[in-house]
Amino acid sequence: MEAKGNIVDHEYKIERDGNEVAEVSTSVVPGTATPTVSRSQPGQDDALVLAVVVCIDQMSHDVG
């Protein structure tokens, strides 16, 4: 899997073998910025996609 886009701002796509499997964007709630998986392709391992999003989110908080 590969994430492409702006990871720090939670605006990116996750691809597997060149095919997009999920799109992630930021859902802004006052005082927070939460990554939201707005689209995941059918047949994907949703738990794996969510695990990737959580890992990327954690890494983006560790930066800076």
VEXVOPA-225065 format. One record per residue: x, y, z of N, C-alpha, C, O in turn; residue in three letters. Coordinates in pm, whole numbers, padded with zeros to 5 digits, always signed. Example, Ala and Ser with C-alpha at 12.3 -4.5 7.8 and 13.67 -1.06 7.14 Angstrom:
+01319-00569+00780+01230-00450+00780+01320-00330+00780+01424-00332+00846ALA/+01285-00225+00708+01367-00106+00714+01290+00003+00787+01341+00114+00804SER/
***
This chain:
+00083-00117+00000+00000+00000+00000+00088+00124+00000+00198+00124+00055MET/+00037+00229-00063+00112+00353-00073+00015+00470-00052-00094+00473-00110GLU/+00055+00565+00030-00025+00685+00053+00034+00798-00031+00154+00821-00032ALA/-00055+00869-00103-00012+00980-00188-00098+01101-00157-00221+01092-00153LYS/-00032+01213-00135-00104+01336-00109-00044+01409+00009+00074+01390+00041GLY/-00124+01491+00075-00079+01570+00188-00112+01494+00316-00223+01504+00369ASN/-00016+01421+00366-00038+01335+00483-00057+01417+00609-00141+01382+00693ILE/+00018+01524+00625+00009+01606+00747-00130+01667+00761-00182+01677+00873VAL/-00191+01708+00650-00324+01768+00654-00436+01667+00630-00552+01706+00613ASP/-00403+01539+00629-00502+01431+00613-00583+01445+00484-00705+01428+00483HIS/-00515+01475+00377-00576+01483+00245-00494+01395+00151-00402+01443+00085GLU/-00526+01266+00146-00446+01175+00066-00528+01055+00020-00640+01033+00065TYR/-00469+00980-00071-00530+00857-00122-00439+00741-00088-00317+00756-00085LYS/-00498+00627-00064-00422+00505-00040-00439+00417-00162-00550+00390-00207ILE/-00326+00372-00215-00326+00286-00334-00262+00152-00303-00174+00141-00218GLU/-00308+00052-00374-00246-00081-00369-00224-00124-00513-00319-00131-00592ARG/-00100-00153-00547-00063-00194-00682-00112-00094-00787-00155-00132-00896ASP/-00105+00036-00753-00144+00140-00846-00293+00169-00852-00335+00261-00923GLY/-00374+00093-00780-00519+00114-00779-00561+00180-00648-00520+00137-00540ASN/-00642+00284-00659-00688+00354-00540-00783+00264-00460-00879+00209-00514GLU/-00755+00251-00331-00842+00170-00245-00917+00255-00144-01020+00211-00092VAL/-00868+00376-00114-00936+00462-00018-00893+00606-00037-00783+00635-00083ALA/-00983+00697+00000-00953+00840-00001-00976+00893+00140-01079+00865+00202GLU/-00880+00968+00189-00885+01019+00326-00888+01171+00321-00812+01233+00246VAL/-00976+01230+00400-00982+01375+00409-01002+01414+00554-01020+01328+00641SER/-00998+01544+00581-01008+01592+00718-01151+01632+00750-01213+01709+00676THR/-01201+01580+00859-01330+01623+00913-01298+01714+01029-01241+01671+01130SER/-01336+01841+01016-01299+01938+01119-01414+01957+01217-01524+01999+01181VAL/-01384+01924+01342-01473+01949+01454-01403+02055+01536-01281+02049+01552VAL/-01475+02153+01588-01406+02260+01663-01304+02205+01762-01336+02124+01850PRO/-01179+02250+01747-01072+02209+01837-01001+02081+01796-00903+02043+01861GLY/-01047+02013+01692-00983+01888+01649-00980+01881+01497-01053+01953+01428THR/-00896+01795+01446-00894+01761+01303-00885+01610+01295-00782+01552+01331ALA/-00989+01547+01248-00996+01402+01248-00992+01349+01105-01071+01393+01022THR/-00901+01255+01075-00901+01199+00941-01025+01112+00920-01065+01037+01010PRO/-01085+01123+00802-01205+01048+00769-01184+00973+00640-01141+01031+00540THR/-01213+00844+00639-01207+00766+00516-01340+00788+00446-01443+00737+00488VAL/-01336+00866+00338-01460+00902+00270-01500+00802+00163-01614+00800+00118SER/-01404+00719+00123-01436+00622+00019-01338+00506+00027-01217+00527+00034ARG/-01389+00387+00027-01305+00269+00023-01363+00176-00083-01484+00153-00087SER/-01278+00123-00168-01325+00036-00276-01378-00096-00221-01321-00151-00127GLN/-01486-00147-00279-01539-00278-00237-01433-00387-00250-01351-00385-00342PRO/-01437-00481-00159-01344-00593-00163-01214-00568-00092-01129-00658-00086GLY/-01195-00449-00037-01073-00419+00037-01088-00464+00182-01199-00477+00233GLN/-00977-00485+00244-00975-00520+00387-00991-00389+00464-00893-00317+00485ASP/-01114-00359+00507-01141-00231+00573-01059-00212+00699-01016-00101+00728ASP/-01038-00319+00774-00959-00309+00897-00815-00269+00864-00754-00190+00937ALA/-00760-00323+00757-00624-00288+00716-00618-00142+00672-00525-00071+00708LEU/-00716-00097+00595-00719+00043+00551-00726+00134+00672-00653+00233+00679VAL/-00812+00103+00769-00822+00186+00889-00693+00183+00970-00653+00285+01027LEU/-00627+00069+00977-00500+00059+01049-00394+00148+00983-00316+00213+01053ALA/-00392+00152+00851-00298+00238+00779-00328+00385+00811-00236+00463+00835VAL/-00456+00422+00811-00495+00560+00841-00453+00598+00983-00402+00707+01005VAL/-00475+00509+01078-00437+00536+01217-00286+00553+01228-00238+00644+01297VAL/-00210+00467+01163-00063+00478+01166-00015+00609+01105+00072+00676+01160CYS/-00072+00646+00991-00034+00771+00926-00072+00889+01014+00005+00985+01026ILE/-00189+00884+01076-00231+00992+01166-00134+01007+01281-00096+01119+01316ASP/-00092+00896+01340+00002+00901+01451+00136+00959+01407+00196+01040+01477GLN/+00182+00916+01288+00309+00968+01237+00301+01117+01211+00398+01188+01236MET/+00187+01165+01162+00175+01307+01131+00175+01392+01259+00215+01508+01255SER/+00131+01335+01370+00135+01407+01498+00275+01406+01557+00310+01495+01634HIS/+00356+01307+01521+00493+01299+01570+00586+01396+01496+00696+01425+01544ASP/+00542+01447+01380+00622+01538+01300+00608+01679+01359+00498+01723+01391VAL/+00720+01747+01373+00716+01887+01418+00721+01895+01561+00719+02005+01617GLY/
***
